[in-house]
Amino acid sequence: MKKSALLRTATSAALCLTLTTGAVMPKQALAWDWLSAGLAVFQVGAEYAYLNKQISHLDNKGRDEYMDQIKGKYGVNTDPTANAMLARIMTRLSDAVALTDDSIVKKPYNYFVNNDQSFNAFCTLGHNMSVNIGAFTKLNYNEDELAFVIAHEMGHGQKNHPAAGVKRALPLSILSALYASQNRNSASSVGAALVSTIGTAKWVTKPMESQADNLAFDYATAAGYNVGGGAALWQHVLEKNGSKSSGFAELFNDHPTSVSRRDNYSKKITQWSGNKVKVNAEDGQITVAGKSFYTPAKTSTMSPQEQAYLIAGNLAAVYHDGRQHEPVWTNSANILMVGEQPVMSFDGVTDSGAVQTRLRDILSSSKSALGTTDSKAATVGDDTDIAKDKSKKASRADKNADATSKPLTMRQKVEAYYAEQNRP
């Protein structure tokens, strides 16, 4: 905290204290006491300096100590499936983050599954993260959706939101008490105070939440997760909580709504596909290249809309990776494929043959339309223009062949994505 900001905060606190107590003070004491005011400002300033020092310690050298305190409060859950999934997600996401932000290499995340049955996860000081076992069970262990939950928390961590939030939201009464104690275990005391407020204090603001959501999309997609996972996640939250403030939604009741977050991620699916894939939020109908493709049926675990966002995410990858001209087929695991890109499971789908044919027709139609456009364009120029055009196309084809002869690395995918986002 800058010295000027610290002085403003301290002065405001002193003024608030004066105004609050002035209502009950006798008239002879209402005159401004510059000495008392100066001492109050100094006191509050010292308290904030003390807090900054302890936060810096817990955020860096003392982060493992702080993690032990968090584990002590929440308990460590040993569910093997959840722990294996969390380790896998954290490994993939950390590798993706490192492509654009090497600070994660210097301070990798500590993480564990805790025993809380509610739908939540949090990232606090020191890149210390925990995911409630309730998040796994309530999302039916869906890795793509959980990856977006965790990527969101990593977004907070990478932007130092926890430290900023603590300084903003820690009650002044707690800060004053901690400062007054001045015991030898100051960092431990601050850590204990912060642990007691995790999950209840509103440490993050609406802009922080929005920034973390957008970073989550970048991190999760760079790690190879379904780009529809974010929209599917918030569709799930919306359906489970509705208009009620409970569980996961309760923590964010003054932040972006579940609807706005779902719609934000849904738009990203469409953008990722080059504006080819869309989902109707009302009924879950998926359109591809402007044509109706498929509306999932409700299952025992998913609504049509939640399924639709995940299927649309896979279809977006088809276009994003340039696979739309590859064969449409069904593999031995009963999964609809476009080339090597999975699209959807046919388990429980009665008209799977018709769905496969429909997608093949849509993709073929798009290819034919592109060919027709090229043909018409060729008839309006002179022979020289046509020759030049063919030469340019051949050159581009050669370059594309060279570029696609080897699979893109994760770094190349991320760089290509950011280039596309920054294109005028």
For each residue, the residues with C-beta under 8 A, 3 or more apart:
1: 5 6 9 48 52 167
2: 5 6
3: 6 7
4: 7 8
5: 1 2 8 9
6: 1 2 3 9 10 45 48 49
7: 3 4 10 11 41 45
8: 4 5 11 12
9: 1 5 6 12 13 44 48
10: 6 7 13 14 40 41 42 44 45 48
11: 7 8 14 15 41
12: 8 9 15 16
13: 9 10 16 17 40 44 172
14: 10 11 17 18 37 40 41 44
15: 11 12 18 19
16: 12 13 19 20
17: 13 14 20 21 40
18: 14 15 21 22 32 37 40
19: 15 16 22 23
20: 16 17 23
21: 17 18 24 25
22: 18 19 25 30
23: 19 20
24: 21
25: 21 22 29 30
26: 29 30
27: 30
28: 31
29: 25 26 33
30: 22 25 26 27
31: 28
32: 18 37
33: 29 36 37
34: 37 38
35: 38 39
36: 33 39 40
37: 14 18 32 33 34 40 41
38: 34 35 41 42
39: 35 36 42 43
40: 10 13 14 17 18 36 37 43 44
41: 7 10 11 14 37 38 44 45
42: 10 38 39 45 46
43: 39 40 46 47
44: 9 10 13 14 40 41 47 48 172
45: 6 7 10 41 42 48 49
46: 42 43 49 50 179
47: 43 44 50 51 172 175 176 179
48: 1 6 9 10 44 45 51 52 167 175
49: 6 45 46 52 53
50: 46 47 53 54 175 178 179 186
51: 47 48 54 55 166 167 170 175 178 179 190
52: 1 48 49 55 56 167
53: 49 50 56 57
54: 50 51 57 58 178 186 187 190
55: 51 52 58 59 125 163 166 167 190
56: 52 53 59 60
57: 53 54 60 61 62 187
58: 54 55 62 63 65 66 125 126 187 190 191 194
59: 55 56 62 63 125 126 162 163
60: 56 57 63 107 126
61: 57
62: 57 58 59 65 66 126 187 191
63: 58 59 60 66 67 107 110 125 126 127 128
64: 67 68 110 126
65: 58 62 68 69 187 188 191
66: 58 62 63 69 70 124 125 126 128 191 194 195
67: 63 64 70 71 110 126 128
68: 64 65 71 72
69: 65 66 72 73 188 191 192 195
70: 66 67 73 74 124 128 130 195 198
71: 67 68 74 75 76 112 114
72: 68 69
73: 69 70 195 196 198
74: 70 71 114 115 116 130
75: 71 114 115
76: 71 112 113 114 115
77: 82 83 112 113 114 115 133
78: 83 113
79: 82 83 113 133 136
80: 83 84
81: 84 85 136 141
82: 77 79 85 86 113 131 133 136 141
83: 77 78 79 80 86 87 113
84: 80 81 87 88
85: 81 82 88 89 136 141 143 146
86: 82 83 89 90 111 112 113 131 150
87: 83 84 90 91
88: 84 85 91 92 143
89: 85 86 92 93 143 146 147 150 223
90: 86 87 93 94 109 111 129 150
91: 87 88 94 95
92: 88 89 95 96 147 223 224 225
93: 89 90 96 97 147 150 151 154 219 220 223
94: 90 91 97 98 104 108 109
95: 91 92 98 99 223 410
96: 92 93 99 218 219 220 222 223 410 414
97: 93 94 100 101 104 154 158 219
98: 94 95 101 102 104 105
99: 95 96 222 410 411 414
100: 97 218 414 418
101: 97 98 104 158
102: 98 105 106
103: 106 107 158
104: 94 97 98 101 107 108 109 127 158
105: 98 102 108
106: 102 103
107: 60 63 103 104 126 127
108: 94 104 105 127
109: 90 94 104 123 127 128 129 154 157
110: 63 64 67 126 127 128 129
111: 86 90 128 129 130 131
112: 71 76 77 86 130 131
113: 76 77 78 79 82 83 86 130 131 132 133 136
114: 71 74 75 76 77 130 131 132 133
115: 74 75 76 77 132 133
116: 74 120 132 133 134
117: 132 133 134 137
118: 132 134 247 248
119: 132 134 135 138 139 237 240 247 248
120: 116 132 134 135 199 247 248 251
121: 129 130 131 132 135 149 150 152 153
122: 129 130 153 198 199
123: 109 127 128 129 153 154 156 157 161 162
124: 66 70 128 129 162 194 198
125: 55 58 59 63 66 128 162 163 166 194
126: 58 59 60 62 63 64 66 67 107 110
127: 63 104 107 108 109 110 123 157
128: 63 66 67 70 109 110 111 123 124 125
129: 90 109 110 111 121 122 123 124 150 153 154 157
130: 70 74 111 112 113 114 121 122
131: 82 86 111 112 113 114 121 135 136 146 149 150
132: 113 114 115 116 117 118 119 120 121 135 136
133: 77 79 82 113 114 115 116 117 136 137
134: 116 117 118 119 120 137 138 247
135: 119 120 121 131 132 138 139 146 149 248
136: 79 81 82 85 113 131 132 133 139 141 146
137: 117 133 134 140 141
138: 119 134 135 240 247 248
139: 119 135 136 142 145 146 149 233 236
140: 137 301
141: 81 82 85 136 137 146
142: 139 145 146 229 232
143: 85 88 89 146 147 225
144: 147 148 220 225 226 228 229 232 310 313
145: 139 142 148 149 229 232 233 236
146: 85 89 131 135 136 139 141 142 143 149 150
147: 89 92 93 143 144 150 151 220 223 225 229
148: 144 145 151 152 216 217 220 225 229 230 233 265
149: 121 131 135 139 145 146 152 153 233
150: 86 89 90 93 121 129 131 146 147 153 154
151: 93 147 148 154 155 215 216 217 219 220 223
152: 121 148 149 155 156 212 213 215 216
153: 121 122 123 129 149 150 156 157 212
154: 93 97 109 123 129 150 151 157 158 215 216 219
155: 151 152 158 159 211 212 213 214 215 216 219
156: 123 152 153 159 161 162 204 208 212
157: 109 123 127 129 153 154 160 161 162
158: 97 101 103 104 154 155 215
159: 155 156 208 211 212 215
160: 157 163 164
161: 123 156 157 164 165 203 204 208 212
162: 59 123 124 125 156 157 165 166 203
163: 55 59 125 160 166 167
164: 160 161 167 168 208
165: 161 162 168 169 201 203 204 205 208
166: 51 55 125 162 163 169 170 194 203
167: 1 48 51 52 55 163 164 170
168: 164 165 203 205
169: 165 166 197 201 202 203
170: 51 166 167 174 175 193 194 197 201
171: 174 175
172: 13 44 47 175 176
173: 176 177
174: 170 171 177 178 193 197
175: 47 48 50 51 170 171 172 178 179
176: 47 172 173 179 180
177: 173 174 180 181
178: 50 51 54 174 175 181 186 189 190 193
179: 46 47 50 51 175 176 182
180: 176 177
181: 177 178 186 189
182: 179 186
183: 186 189
184:
185: 188 189
186: 50 54 178 181 182 183 189 190
187: 54 57 58 62 65 190 191
188: 65 69 185 191 192
189: 178 181 183 185 186 192 193
190: 51 54 55 58 178 186 187 193 194
191: 58 62 65 66 69 187 188 194 195
192: 69 188 189 195 196
193: 170 174 178 189 190 196 197
194: 58 66 124 125 166 170 190 191 197 198
195: 66 69 70 73 191 192 198
196: 73 192 193
197: 169 170 174 193 194 200 201
198: 70 73 122 124 194 195 201
199: 120 122 251
200: 197
201: 165 169 170 197 198
202: 169 251 254
203: 161 162 165 166 168 169
204: 156 161 165 208 209 212 255
205: 165 168 208 209 255
206: 209 210 254 255 256
207: 210 211
208: 156 159 161 164 165 204 205 211 212
209: 204 205 206 212 213 252 255 256
210: 206 207 213 214 256 264
211: 155 159 207 208 214 215
212: 152 153 155 156 159 161 204 208 209 215 216
213: 152 155 209 210 216 217 230 256 261 264 265
214: 155 210 211 217 218 264
215: 151 152 154 155 158 159 211 212 218 219
216: 148 151 152 154 155 212 213 219 220 230
217: 148 151 213 214 220 221 227 230 265 268
218: 96 100 214 215 221 222 414 417
219: 93 96 97 151 154 155 215 216 222 223
220: 93 96 144 147 148 151 216 217 223 225 227 229 230
221: 217 218 224 225 227 272 417
222: 96 99 218 219 410 413 414 417
223: 89 92 93 95 96 147 151 219 220 410
224: 92 221 410
225: 92 143 144 147 148 220 221 229
226: 144 229 232 310 313 314 317
227: 217 220 221 230 268 269 272 313 316 317 320
228: 144 231 232 265 269 309 310 311 312 313 314 316
229: 142 144 145 147 148 220 225 226 232 233 309 310 313
230: 148 213 216 217 220 227 233 234 261 264 265 268
231: 228 234 235 262 263 265 266 268 269 279 309 312 313
232: 142 144 145 226 228 229 235 236 306 307 309 310 313
233: 139 145 148 149 229 230 236 237 265
234: 230 231 237 238 258 259 261 262 265
235: 231 232 238 239 262 303 305 306 309
236: 139 145 232 233 239 240 306
237: 119 233 234 240 241 248 249 258
238: 234 235 241 242 258 259 262
239: 235 236 242 303 305 306
240: 119 138 236 237 247
241: 237 238 244 245 246 247 248 249 258
242: 238 239
243:
244: 241 249
245: 241 249 250 253
246: 241 249 250
247: 118 119 120 134 138 240 241 250
248: 118 119 120 135 138 237 241 251 252
249: 237 241 244 245 246 252 253 258
250: 245 246 247 253
251: 120 199 202 248
252: 209 248 249 255 256
253: 245 249 250
254: 202 206
255: 204 205 206 209 252
256: 206 209 210 213 252 260 261 264
257: 260 261
258: 234 237 238 241 249 261 262
259: 234 238 262 263
260: 256 257 263 264
261: 213 230 234 256 257 258 264 265
262: 231 234 235 238 258 259 265 266 281 309
263: 231 259 260 266 267 281
264: 210 213 214 230 256 260 261 267 268
265: 148 213 217 228 230 231 233 234 261 262 268 269 309
266: 231 262 263 269 270 278 279 281 309
267: 263 264 270 271
268: 217 227 230 231 264 265 271 272
269: 227 228 231 265 266 272 273 277 278 279 309 312 313 316
270: 266 267 273 275 276 277 278 316
271: 267 268 274 275
272: 221 227 268 269 316 317 319 320
273: 269 270 276 277 312 315 316 318 319 320
274: 271 319 320
275: 270 271
276: 270 273 288 289 315 316 319 324
277: 269 270 273 286 287 288 312 315 316 319
278: 266 269 270 286 287 312
279: 231 266 269 284 285 286 287 305 308 309 312
280: 283 284 285 286 287 308
281: 262 263 266 305
282:
283: 280 295 304 305
284: 279 280 295 296 303 304 305 306 307 308
285: 279 280 292 294 295 308
286: 277 278 279 280 292 293 294 295 308 311 312 315
287: 277 278 279 280 290 291 292 293
288: 276 277 291 293 315 359 362 363
289: 276 362 363 365 366
290: 287
291: 287 288 362 365
292: 285 286 287
293: 286 287 288 315 358 359 362
294: 285 286 311 344 355 358 359
295: 283 284 285 286 304 308
296: 284 299 302 304 307 308 311
297: 304 348 349
298: 302 303 304
299: 296 302 307 348
300:
301: 140
302: 296 298 299 306 307
303: 235 239 284 298 306 307
304: 283 284 295 296 297 298 307 308
305: 235 239 279 281 283 284 308 309
306: 232 235 236 239 284 302 303 309 310
307: 232 284 296 299 302 303 304 310 311 344
308: 279 280 284 285 286 295 296 304 305 311 312
309: 228 229 231 232 235 262 265 266 269 279 305 306 312 313
310: 144 226 228 229 232 306 307 313 314 344
311: 228 286 294 296 307 308 314 315 343 344
312: 228 231 269 273 277 278 279 286 308 309 315 316
313: 144 226 227 228 229 231 232 269 309 310 316 317
314: 226 228 310 311 317 318 341 342 343 344
315: 273 276 277 286 288 293 311 312 318 319 338 343
316: 227 228 269 270 272 273 276 277 312 313 319 320
317: 226 227 272 313 314 320 321 323 341
318: 273 314 315 321 323 324 338 339 341 343
319: 272 273 274 276 277 315 316 322 323 324
320: 227 272 273 274 316 317
321: 317 318 341
322: 319 325 404
323: 317 318 319 326 338 339 340 341
324: 276 318 319 338 363 366 367
325: 322 363 367
326: 323 338 339 340 341
327: 338 339
328: 336 337 338 356 359 360 363
329: 336 337 356
330: 334 335 336 337 346 352 356
331: 334 335 337
332:
333: 345
334: 330 331 345 346 347 352
335: 330 331 342 343 344 345 346
336: 328 329 330 342 343 344 345 346 352 355 356 359
337: 328 329 330 331 340 341 342 343
338: 315 318 323 324 326 327 328 341 343 359 363
339: 318 323 326 327
340: 323 326 337
341: 314 317 318 321 323 326 337 338
342: 314 335 336 337
343: 311 314 315 318 335 336 337 338 359
344: 294 307 310 311 314 335 336 349 355
345: 333 334 335 336 348 349
346: 330 334 335 336 349 352 355
347: 334
348: 297 299 345
349: 297 344 345 346 352 355
350:
351: 354 355
352: 330 334 336 346 349 355 356
353: 356 357
354: 351 357 358
355: 294 336 344 346 349 351 352 358 359
356: 328 329 330 336 352 353 359 360
357: 353 354 360 361
358: 293 294 354 355 361 362
359: 288 293 294 328 336 338 343 355 356 362 363
360: 328 356 357 363 364
361: 357 358 364 365
362: 288 289 291 293 358 359 365 366
363: 288 289 324 325 328 338 359 360 366 367
364: 360 361 367 368
365: 289 291 361 362 368 369
366: 289 324 362 363 369 370
367: 324 325 363 364 370 371
368: 364 365 371 372
369: 365 366 372 373
370: 366 367 373 374
371: 367 368 374 375
372: 368 369 375 376
373: 369 370 376 377
374: 370 371 377 378
375: 371 372 378 379
376: 372 373 379 380
377: 373 374 380 381 389
378: 374 375 381 386 389
379: 375 376
380: 376 377
381: 377 378 384 385 386 389
382: 385 386
383: 386 387
384: 381 387 388
385: 381 382 388 389
386: 378 381 382 383 389 390
387: 383 384 390 391
388: 384 385 391 392
389: 377 378 381 385 386 392 393
390: 386 387 393 394
391: 387 388 394 395
392: 388 389 395 396
393: 389 390 396 397
394: 390 391 397 398
395: 391 392 398 399
396: 392 393 399 400
397: 393 394 400 401
398: 394 395 401 402
399: 395 396 402 403
400: 396 397 403 404
401: 397 398 404 405
402: 398 399 405
403: 399 400
404: 322 400 401
405: 401 402
406:
407:
408: 412 413 416
409: 412 413
410: 95 96 99 222 223 224 413 414
411: 99 414 415
412: 408 409 415 416
413: 222 408 409 410 416 417
414: 96 99 100 218 222 410 411 417 418
415: 411 412 418 419
416: 408 412 413 419 420
417: 218 221 222 413 414 420 421
418: 100 414 415 421 422
419: 415 416 422 423
420: 416 417 423
421: 417 418
422: 418 419
423: 419 420
424:
